[in-house]
Amino acid sequence: MNKGITLCAALVATLALPGLSSAQEISFKKKTPAVGDSQQTTEHSTSTNNIEVSQNGKLLQKMKQTAEESKVDTITVLALDAGKITKIKVHVAKNEVKQDVGMGAQSKKNPLVGKTFLIEKTGDDIVVTDEAGKKLGDDLAKVAVIEYSDELGDFKNEFTKIIPDKSVKVGETLKVSEKVAQSFFNSKKEKNPLKVDDFTLTLKGTKNINGVDIAVFEMTVKFSGAPAPGAKIAVEMTGPLHIGIHDCYPYLMDLKGKMSIQGSQQGMDIKGVGENKLKKTGSYKSAATASKPTTGN
């Protein structure tokens, strides 16, 4: 998720929502999907940085860097074995990165966009086919495995690790351990993951949105690291987090915050300030029920 943090944004329209409930204590249930259940995820992130390069106190260069990432996909569970997911169907509606690091705008679209495919774990092998069962070409299959093979096995919902089994009081702040925080934000695919210095959730109350009982948290996270030689970065983001009370599914994460960069390279001083935004929404459906996106503040 660090890519999203260092990029970031806002997508789905805000709905008119009722006020928070005055309930004082909430007990959460944790749910795993059944065969036929599906999840649609929409993620949009942006990052804007203004950087100055100077030497001996003299300004040499100013530059503005921007990055944007948009992703929409739907994952449906097709088979389970002893509670573990062994086969899924994936449809990728959108997956694109745009950036300008001072050398002109560039755009890259994932080759899976517009495609529907199946991923199945059979023994030690992972097989990728189209809906008719025909194997995908090697290049596409490789991308599909990189992007979605970790959806197989145990249900991938990191929020079940940070929401306690005990009841949570309104106003209570949950501090996520360093180990869980690093796992939550840092994908194994990231080359230079940022360190999570602090990760807290404060329960503000509850809402019922489109028939779904939602716990509303205020989420705060701080990162630091050195993604490039001689440059240190610090990020702090905060915003609302909506978690389903009866399933612990994430319905909304809407973060924004500031980023600072400071360091030196080849005798030149580098400093910068920027803004990051990340908005991610989820909607879920099964053969019995369906939930609409629950966006809003």
C-alpha positions as YAML, in Angstrom:
chain: A
units: angstrom
residues:
- id: 1
  name: MET
  ca: [0.00, 0.00, 0.00]
- id: 2
  name: ASN
  ca: [3.00, 2.32, 0.24]
- id: 3
  name: LYS
  ca: [2.71, 3.09, -3.47]
- id: 4
  name: GLY
  ca: [-0.75, 4.44, -2.75]
- id: 5
  name: ILE
  ca: [0.53, 6.41, 0.24]
- id: 6
  name: THR
  ca: [3.33, 8.01, -1.74]
- id: 7
  name: LEU
  ca: [0.95, 8.74, -4.60]
- id: 8
  name: CYS
  ca: [-2.76, 9.23, -3.29]
- id: 9
  name: ALA
  ca: [-6.61, 10.96, -3.80]
- id: 10
  name: ALA
  ca: [-10.45, 11.11, -3.91]
- id: 11
  name: LEU
  ca: [-12.86, 9.32, -6.23]
- id: 12
  name: VAL
  ca: [-16.44, 8.31, -5.39]
- id: 13
  name: ALA
  ca: [-19.01, 11.10, -4.79]
- id: 14
  name: THR
  ca: [-19.80, 11.92, -1.16]
- id: 15
  name: LEU
  ca: [-23.26, 10.87, 0.00]
- id: 16
  name: ALA
  ca: [-25.57, 12.72, 2.38]
- id: 17
  name: LEU
  ca: [-25.24, 10.65, 5.55]
- id: 18
  name: PRO
  ca: [-26.93, 10.60, 8.95]
- id: 19
  name: GLY
  ca: [-25.07, 11.68, 12.06]
- id: 20
  name: LEU
  ca: [-23.03, 9.37, 14.28]
- id: 21
  name: SER
  ca: [-24.82, 7.12, 16.75]
- id: 22
  name: SER
  ca: [-24.26, 7.73, 20.47]
- id: 23
  name: ALA
  ca: [-23.65, 4.01, 21.12]
- id: 24
  name: GLN
  ca: [-20.95, 3.74, 23.77]
- id: 25
  name: GLU
  ca: [-19.47, 0.33, 23.06]
- id: 26
  name: ILE
  ca: [-19.18, -1.84, 19.94]
- id: 27
  name: SER
  ca: [-18.46, -5.53, 19.49]
- id: 28
  name: PHE
  ca: [-17.18, -6.53, 16.06]
- id: 29
  name: LYS
  ca: [-17.78, -9.75, 14.15]
- id: 30
  name: LYS
  ca: [-15.20, -11.07, 11.72]
- id: 31
  name: LYS
  ca: [-16.40, -12.71, 8.52]
- id: 32
  name: THR
  ca: [-14.74, -14.68, 5.76]
- id: 33
  name: PRO
  ca: [-16.31, -14.90, 2.29]
- id: 34
  name: ALA
  ca: [-18.23, -17.86, 0.91]
- id: 35
  name: VAL
  ca: [-18.16, -19.24, -2.62]
- id: 36
  name: GLY
  ca: [-19.87, -16.70, -4.87]
- id: 37
  name: ASP
  ca: [-19.08, -13.68, -2.67]
- id: 38
  name: SER
  ca: [-17.40, -10.78, -4.43]
- id: 39
  name: GLN
  ca: [-15.65, -7.57, -3.52]
- id: 40
  name: GLN
  ca: [-15.25, -4.48, -5.69]
- id: 41
  name: THR
  ca: [-12.47, -2.12, -4.68]
- id: 42
  name: THR
  ca: [-11.94, 1.40, -5.96]
- id: 43
  name: GLU
  ca: [-8.67, 3.14, -5.11]
- id: 44
  name: HIS
  ca: [-7.42, 6.55, -6.17]
- id: 45
  name: SER
  ca: [-4.31, 8.29, -4.89]
- id: 46
  name: THR
  ca: [-2.41, 11.47, -5.69]
- id: 47
  name: SER
  ca: [0.82, 13.07, -4.61]
- id: 48
  name: THR
  ca: [2.09, 16.59, -5.28]
- id: 49
  name: ASN
  ca: [5.61, 17.67, -4.27]
- id: 50
  name: ASN
  ca: [7.38, 21.02, -4.62]
- id: 51
  name: ILE
  ca: [11.15, 20.55, -4.46]
- id: 52
  name: GLU
  ca: [13.98, 23.08, -4.23]
- id: 53
  name: VAL
  ca: [17.65, 22.29, -4.96]
- id: 54
  name: SER
  ca: [20.31, 24.69, -3.68]
- id: 55
  name: GLN
  ca: [24.07, 24.88, -3.19]
- id: 56
  name: ASN
  ca: [25.90, 27.05, -0.67]
- id: 57
  name: GLY
  ca: [22.63, 28.83, 0.05]
- id: 58
  name: LYS
  ca: [21.96, 29.64, -3.62]
- id: 59
  name: LEU
  ca: [18.79, 28.32, -5.20]
- id: 60
  name: LEU
  ca: [19.64, 26.27, -8.30]
- id: 61
  name: GLN
  ca: [16.35, 24.71, -9.30]
- id: 62
  name: LYS
  ca: [12.67, 24.47, -8.44]
- id: 63
  name: MET
  ca: [10.54, 21.61, -9.64]
- id: 64
  name: LYS
  ca: [7.04, 20.26, -9.14]
- id: 65
  name: GLN
  ca: [6.46, 16.51, -9.12]
- id: 66
  name: THR
  ca: [3.03, 14.90, -9.39]
- id: 67
  name: ALA
  ca: [1.81, 11.32, -9.37]
- id: 68
  name: GLU
  ca: [-1.63, 9.74, -9.62]
- id: 69
  name: GLU
  ca: [-2.80, 6.14, -9.46]
- id: 70
  name: SER
  ca: [-6.32, 4.82, -10.16]
- id: 71
  name: LYS
  ca: [-7.47, 1.24, -9.71]
- id: 72
  name: VAL
  ca: [-10.85, -0.51, -9.88]
- id: 73
  name: ASP
  ca: [-11.22, -4.29, -9.72]
- id: 74
  name: THR
  ca: [-13.70, -6.97, -8.71]
- id: 75
  name: ILE
  ca: [-12.69, -10.28, -7.12]
- id: 76
  name: THR
  ca: [-15.13, -13.20, -6.81]
- id: 77
  name: VAL
  ca: [-14.47, -16.34, -4.76]
- id: 78
  name: LEU
  ca: [-15.01, -19.47, -6.89]
- id: 79
  name: ALA
  ca: [-13.66, -22.25, -4.65]
- id: 80
  name: LEU
  ca: [-12.64, -22.89, -1.05]
- id: 81
  name: ASP
  ca: [-10.75, -25.74, 0.57]
- id: 82
  name: ALA
  ca: [-10.73, -26.03, 4.38]
- id: 83
  name: GLY
  ca: [-11.55, -22.35, 4.66]
- id: 84
  name: LYS
  ca: [-8.78, -21.25, 2.30]
- id: 85
  name: ILE
  ca: [-9.49, -19.61, -1.07]
- id: 86
  name: THR
  ca: [-8.22, -21.79, -3.93]
- id: 87
  name: LYS
  ca: [-9.83, -20.15, -6.97]
- id: 88
  name: ILE
  ca: [-10.96, -16.62, -7.81]
- id: 89
  name: LYS
  ca: [-12.31, -14.66, -10.76]
- id: 90
  name: VAL
  ca: [-10.85, -11.19, -11.31]
- id: 91
  name: HIS
  ca: [-12.11, -8.36, -13.48]
- id: 92
  name: VAL
  ca: [-9.84, -5.33, -13.84]
- id: 93
  name: ALA
  ca: [-11.82, -2.25, -14.87]
- id: 94
  name: LYS
  ca: [-9.03, 0.28, -14.29]
- id: 95
  name: ASN
  ca: [-5.36, 0.29, -13.33]
- id: 96
  name: GLU
  ca: [-3.29, 3.27, -14.44]
- id: 97
  name: VAL
  ca: [-0.40, 5.34, -13.14]
- id: 98
  name: LYS
  ca: [0.31, 8.90, -14.27]
- id: 99
  name: GLN
  ca: [3.32, 10.91, -13.15]
- id: 100
  name: ASP
  ca: [5.48, 13.89, -13.92]
- id: 101
  name: VAL
  ca: [8.79, 14.00, -12.07]
- id: 102
  name: GLY
  ca: [9.94, 17.14, -13.86]
- id: 103
  name: MET
  ca: [10.72, 15.54, -17.22]
- id: 104
  name: GLY
  ca: [7.26, 15.59, -18.78]
- id: 105
  name: ALA
  ca: [4.05, 13.71, -18.11]
- id: 106
  name: GLN
  ca: [4.07, 9.93, -18.42]
- id: 107
  name: SER
  ca: [1.25, 7.40, -18.23]
- id: 108
  name: LYS
  ca: [1.29, 3.61, -17.84]
- id: 109
  name: LYS
  ca: [-1.76, 1.35, -18.04]
- id: 110
  name: ASN
  ca: [-1.68, -2.17, -16.62]
- id: 111
  name: PRO
  ca: [-2.06, -4.79, -19.42]
- id: 112
  name: LEU
  ca: [-4.81, -6.55, -17.41]
- id: 113
  name: VAL
  ca: [-7.23, -3.60, -17.80]
- id: 114
  name: GLY
  ca: [-10.52, -4.67, -19.38]
- id: 115
  name: LYS
  ca: [-9.80, -8.37, -18.87]
- id: 116
  name: THR
  ca: [-11.56, -11.04, -16.80]
- id: 117
  name: PHE
  ca: [-9.52, -14.08, -15.76]
- id: 118
  name: LEU
  ca: [-9.42, -16.96, -13.31]
- id: 119
  name: ILE
  ca: [-6.58, -17.77, -10.91]
- id: 120
  name: GLU
  ca: [-6.46, -21.20, -9.29]
- id: 121
  name: LYS
  ca: [-4.01, -22.85, -6.94]
- id: 122
  name: THR
  ca: [-3.56, -26.54, -7.73]
- id: 123
  name: GLY
  ca: [-0.95, -28.13, -5.49]
- id: 124
  name: ASP
  ca: [2.16, -25.96, -5.70]
- id: 125
  name: ASP
  ca: [1.14, -24.44, -9.03]
- id: 126
  name: ILE
  ca: [-0.90, -21.32, -9.80]
- id: 127
  name: VAL
  ca: [-2.82, -21.51, -13.07]
- id: 128
  name: VAL
  ca: [-4.26, -18.45, -14.85]
- id: 129
  name: THR
  ca: [-6.94, -18.89, -17.52]
- id: 130
  name: ASP
  ca: [-9.69, -16.92, -19.21]
- id: 131
  name: GLU
  ca: [-13.32, -17.61, -18.31]
- id: 132
  name: ALA
  ca: [-13.49, -20.45, -20.87]
- id: 133
  name: GLY
  ca: [-10.56, -22.23, -19.23]
- id: 134
  name: LYS
  ca: [-7.96, -21.33, -21.87]
- id: 135
  name: LYS
  ca: [-4.55, -20.47, -20.41]
- id: 136
  name: LEU
  ca: [-3.54, -16.81, -20.60]
- id: 137
  name: GLY
  ca: [-0.38, -15.88, -22.48]
- id: 138
  name: ASP
  ca: [2.80, -16.06, -20.40]
- id: 139
  name: ASP
  ca: [3.23, -12.27, -20.16]
- id: 140
  name: LEU
  ca: [-0.34, -11.62, -18.97]
- id: 141
  name: ALA
  ca: [-0.31, -14.63, -16.65]
- id: 142
  name: LYS
  ca: [2.88, -13.39, -15.01]
- id: 143
  name: VAL
  ca: [1.33, -9.98, -14.31]
- id: 144
  name: ALA
  ca: [-1.86, -11.60, -13.00]
- id: 145
  name: VAL
  ca: [0.12, -13.77, -10.58]
- id: 146
  name: ILE
  ca: [2.13, -10.79, -9.33]
- id: 147
  name: GLU
  ca: [-0.97, -8.64, -8.86]
- id: 148
  name: TYR
  ca: [-3.50, -11.15, -7.51]
- id: 149
  name: SER
  ca: [-2.00, -14.47, -6.35]
- id: 150
  name: ASP
  ca: [-1.87, -13.21, -2.76]
- id: 151
  name: GLU
  ca: [-5.70, -13.17, -2.82]
- id: 152
  name: LEU
  ca: [-5.50, -16.99, -2.66]
- id: 153
  name: GLY
  ca: [-5.15, -18.84, 0.62]
- id: 154
  name: ASP
  ca: [-6.30, -17.07, 3.79]
- id: 155
  name: PHE
  ca: [-8.83, -14.29, 3.19]
- id: 156
  name: LYS
  ca: [-6.89, -11.07, 2.70]
- id: 157
  name: ASN
  ca: [-8.39, -8.58, 5.14]
- id: 158
  name: GLU
  ca: [-5.71, -6.85, 7.18]
- id: 159
  name: PHE
  ca: [-8.34, -5.07, 9.27]
- id: 160
  name: THR
  ca: [-9.11, -8.31, 11.11]
- id: 161
  name: LYS
  ca: [-5.60, -7.99, 12.59]
- id: 162
  name: ILE
  ca: [-6.04, -4.45, 13.90]
- id: 163
  name: ILE
  ca: [-9.64, -4.63, 15.20]
- id: 164
  name: PRO
  ca: [-9.56, -6.41, 18.59]
- id: 165
  name: ASP
  ca: [-11.81, -9.32, 19.51]
- id: 166
  name: LYS
  ca: [-12.96, -7.44, 22.60]
- id: 167
  name: SER
  ca: [-15.55, -4.66, 22.49]
- id: 168
  name: VAL
  ca: [-14.32, -1.13, 21.72]
- id: 169
  name: LYS
  ca: [-15.64, 1.98, 23.46]
- id: 170
  name: VAL
  ca: [-16.52, 5.18, 21.62]
- id: 171
  name: GLY
  ca: [-13.59, 7.55, 22.16]
- id: 172
  name: GLU
  ca: [-11.12, 4.70, 22.65]
- id: 173
  name: THR
  ca: [-7.86, 4.84, 20.68]
- id: 174
  name: LEU
  ca: [-6.32, 1.65, 19.35]
- id: 175
  name: LYS
  ca: [-2.56, 1.70, 18.80]
- id: 176
  name: VAL
  ca: [-1.45, -0.81, 16.19]
- id: 177
  name: SER
  ca: [1.77, -2.68, 16.95]
- id: 178
  name: GLU
  ca: [4.82, -1.97, 14.80]
- id: 179
  name: LYS
  ca: [4.88, -5.49, 13.32]
- id: 180
  name: VAL
  ca: [1.20, -5.43, 12.31]
- id: 181
  name: ALA
  ca: [1.48, -1.85, 11.01]
- id: 182
  name: GLN
  ca: [4.43, -2.75, 8.76]
- id: 183
  name: SER
  ca: [2.53, -5.75, 7.40]
- id: 184
  name: PHE
  ca: [-0.62, -3.65, 6.85]
- id: 185
  name: PHE
  ca: [1.01, -0.93, 4.74]
- id: 186
  name: ASN
  ca: [4.06, -2.51, 3.16]
- id: 187
  name: SER
  ca: [3.60, -4.92, 0.28]
- id: 188
  name: LYS
  ca: [6.32, -7.44, -0.53]
- id: 189
  name: LYS
  ca: [6.30, -5.90, -4.01]
- id: 190
  name: GLU
  ca: [7.63, -2.56, -2.74]
- id: 191
  name: LYS
  ca: [11.33, -1.99, -3.38]
- id: 192
  name: ASN
  ca: [11.84, 0.79, -0.82]
- id: 193
  name: PRO
  ca: [9.02, 0.56, 1.73]
- id: 194
  name: LEU
  ca: [8.59, 3.37, 4.21]
- id: 195
  name: LYS
  ca: [8.73, 2.62, 7.93]
- id: 196
  name: VAL
  ca: [5.46, 3.04, 9.83]
- id: 197
  name: ASP
  ca: [6.34, 5.11, 12.89]
- id: 198
  name: ASP
  ca: [2.84, 5.39, 14.36]
- id: 199
  name: PHE
  ca: [-0.58, 3.96, 13.48]
- id: 200
  name: THR
  ca: [-3.69, 4.67, 15.58]
- id: 201
  name: LEU
  ca: [-7.46, 4.33, 15.22]
- id: 202
  name: THR
  ca: [-9.90, 6.32, 17.39]
- id: 203
  name: LEU
  ca: [-13.53, 5.13, 17.44]
- id: 204
  name: LYS
  ca: [-15.86, 8.10, 16.85]
- id: 205
  name: GLY
  ca: [-19.22, 6.29, 16.70]
- id: 206
  name: THR
  ca: [-21.44, 4.39, 14.30]
- id: 207
  name: LYS
  ca: [-23.57, 4.99, 11.20]
- id: 208
  name: ASN
  ca: [-25.99, 2.92, 9.16]
- id: 209
  name: ILE
  ca: [-25.23, 3.57, 5.51]
- id: 210
  name: ASN
  ca: [-27.29, 1.87, 2.82]
- id: 211
  name: GLY
  ca: [-28.36, -0.73, 5.37]
- id: 212
  name: VAL
  ca: [-24.82, -1.50, 6.55]
- id: 213
  name: ASP
  ca: [-23.82, -0.90, 10.19]
- id: 214
  name: ILE
  ca: [-20.54, 1.00, 10.07]
- id: 215
  name: ALA
  ca: [-18.02, 1.86, 12.79]
- id: 216
  name: VAL
  ca: [-16.46, 5.25, 12.10]
- id: 217
  name: PHE
  ca: [-12.81, 5.60, 13.13]
- id: 218
  name: GLU
  ca: [-10.40, 8.50, 12.84]
- id: 219
  name: MET
  ca: [-7.23, 7.00, 11.40]
- id: 220
  name: THR
  ca: [-3.76, 8.52, 11.79]
- id: 221
  name: VAL
  ca: [-0.55, 7.11, 10.37]
- id: 222
  name: LYS
  ca: [3.02, 8.44, 10.24]
- id: 223
  name: PHE
  ca: [5.75, 7.18, 7.90]
- id: 224
  name: SER
  ca: [9.46, 7.86, 7.45]
- id: 225
  name: GLY
  ca: [12.24, 6.53, 5.28]
- id: 226
  name: ALA
  ca: [14.92, 7.16, 2.68]
- id: 227
  name: PRO
  ca: [13.54, 5.97, -0.67]
- id: 228
  name: ALA
  ca: [16.42, 7.65, -2.52]
- id: 229
  name: PRO
  ca: [20.10, 8.07, -1.49]
- id: 230
  name: GLY
  ca: [20.66, 11.24, 0.53]
- id: 231
  name: ALA
  ca: [16.97, 12.09, 0.89]
- id: 232
  name: LYS
  ca: [14.82, 11.53, 3.98]
- id: 233
  name: ILE
  ca: [11.05, 11.58, 3.76]
- id: 234
  name: ALA
  ca: [8.38, 12.04, 6.44]
- id: 235
  name: VAL
  ca: [4.64, 11.60, 5.88]
- id: 236
  name: GLU
  ca: [1.65, 12.07, 8.20]
- id: 237
  name: MET
  ca: [-1.88, 11.28, 7.04]
- id: 238
  name: THR
  ca: [-5.25, 11.26, 8.77]
- id: 239
  name: GLY
  ca: [-8.89, 10.79, 7.89]
- id: 240
  name: PRO
  ca: [-12.03, 8.68, 8.35]
- id: 241
  name: LEU
  ca: [-12.07, 4.90, 8.21]
- id: 242
  name: HIS
  ca: [-15.36, 2.96, 7.89]
- id: 243
  name: ILE
  ca: [-15.34, -0.67, 9.07]
- id: 244
  name: GLY
  ca: [-18.34, -3.01, 8.96]
- id: 245
  name: ILE
  ca: [-19.45, -3.92, 12.48]
- id: 246
  name: HIS
  ca: [-20.81, -7.33, 11.42]
- id: 247
  name: ASP
  ca: [-18.01, -8.37, 9.07]
- id: 248
  name: CYS
  ca: [-14.92, -6.18, 9.73]
- id: 249
  name: TYR
  ca: [-14.84, -5.44, 5.99]
- id: 250
  name: PRO
  ca: [-13.31, -2.07, 4.98]
- id: 251
  name: TYR
  ca: [-15.85, 0.20, 3.28]
- id: 252
  name: LEU
  ca: [-13.96, 3.50, 3.23]
- id: 253
  name: MET
  ca: [-10.45, 4.77, 3.95]
- id: 254
  name: ASP
  ca: [-10.03, 8.44, 3.10]
- id: 255
  name: LEU
  ca: [-6.64, 9.84, 4.12]
- id: 256
  name: LYS
  ca: [-4.84, 13.07, 3.39]
- id: 257
  name: GLY
  ca: [-1.78, 14.78, 4.78]
- id: 258
  name: LYS
  ca: [1.59, 16.44, 4.30]
- id: 259
  name: MET
  ca: [4.94, 15.11, 3.22]
- id: 260
  name: SER
  ca: [8.40, 16.62, 3.70]
- id: 261
  name: ILE
  ca: [11.69, 15.76, 1.98]
- id: 262
  name: GLN
  ca: [15.13, 16.82, 3.14]
- id: 263
  name: GLY
  ca: [18.66, 15.76, 2.29]
- id: 264
  name: SER
  ca: [21.76, 16.35, 0.19]
- id: 265
  name: GLN
  ca: [23.35, 14.83, -2.90]
- id: 266
  name: GLN
  ca: [26.68, 15.66, -4.55]
- id: 267
  name: GLY
  ca: [27.09, 18.82, -2.48]
- id: 268
  name: MET
  ca: [23.56, 20.07, -3.20]
- id: 269
  name: ASP
  ca: [20.85, 20.54, -0.61]
- id: 270
  name: ILE
  ca: [17.36, 19.20, -1.32]
- id: 271
  name: LYS
  ca: [14.16, 20.13, 0.45]
- id: 272
  name: GLY
  ca: [10.54, 19.75, -0.44]
- id: 273
  name: VAL
  ca: [6.99, 19.83, 0.82]
- id: 274
  name: GLY
  ca: [3.99, 18.04, -0.60]
- id: 275
  name: GLU
  ca: [0.49, 16.74, -0.11]
- id: 276
  name: ASN
  ca: [-0.75, 13.17, -0.35]
- id: 277
  name: LYS
  ca: [-4.30, 11.87, -0.67]
- id: 278
  name: LEU
  ca: [-5.56, 8.31, -0.65]
- id: 279
  name: LYS
  ca: [-9.17, 7.22, -0.95]
- id: 280
  name: LYS
  ca: [-10.22, 3.59, -1.09]
- id: 281
  name: THR
  ca: [-13.78, 2.23, -1.07]
- id: 282
  name: GLY
  ca: [-15.14, -1.29, -1.00]
- id: 283
  name: SER
  ca: [-18.52, -2.84, -1.78]
- id: 284
  name: TYR
  ca: [-19.50, -6.47, -1.31]
- id: 285
  name: LYS
  ca: [-22.17, -8.88, -2.47]
- id: 286
  name: SER
  ca: [-23.16, -12.52, -2.16]
- id: 287
  name: ALA
  ca: [-26.01, -14.68, -3.40]
- id: 288
  name: ALA
  ca: [-28.12, -13.43, -0.47]
- id: 289
  name: THR
  ca: [-27.30, -9.74, -0.03]
- id: 290
  name: ALA
  ca: [-25.41, -6.86, -1.60]
- id: 291
  name: SER
  ca: [-23.95, -3.70, -0.08]
- id: 292
  name: LYS
  ca: [-23.50, -0.40, -1.84]
- id: 293
  name: PRO
  ca: [-20.37, 1.73, -1.42]
- id: 294
  name: THR
  ca: [-20.48, 3.65, 1.85]
- id: 295
  name: THR
  ca: [-18.43, 6.72, 1.07]
- id: 296
  name: GLY
  ca: [-18.60, 9.99, 2.98]
- id: 297
  name: ASN
  ca: [-17.27, 11.67, 6.07]
...
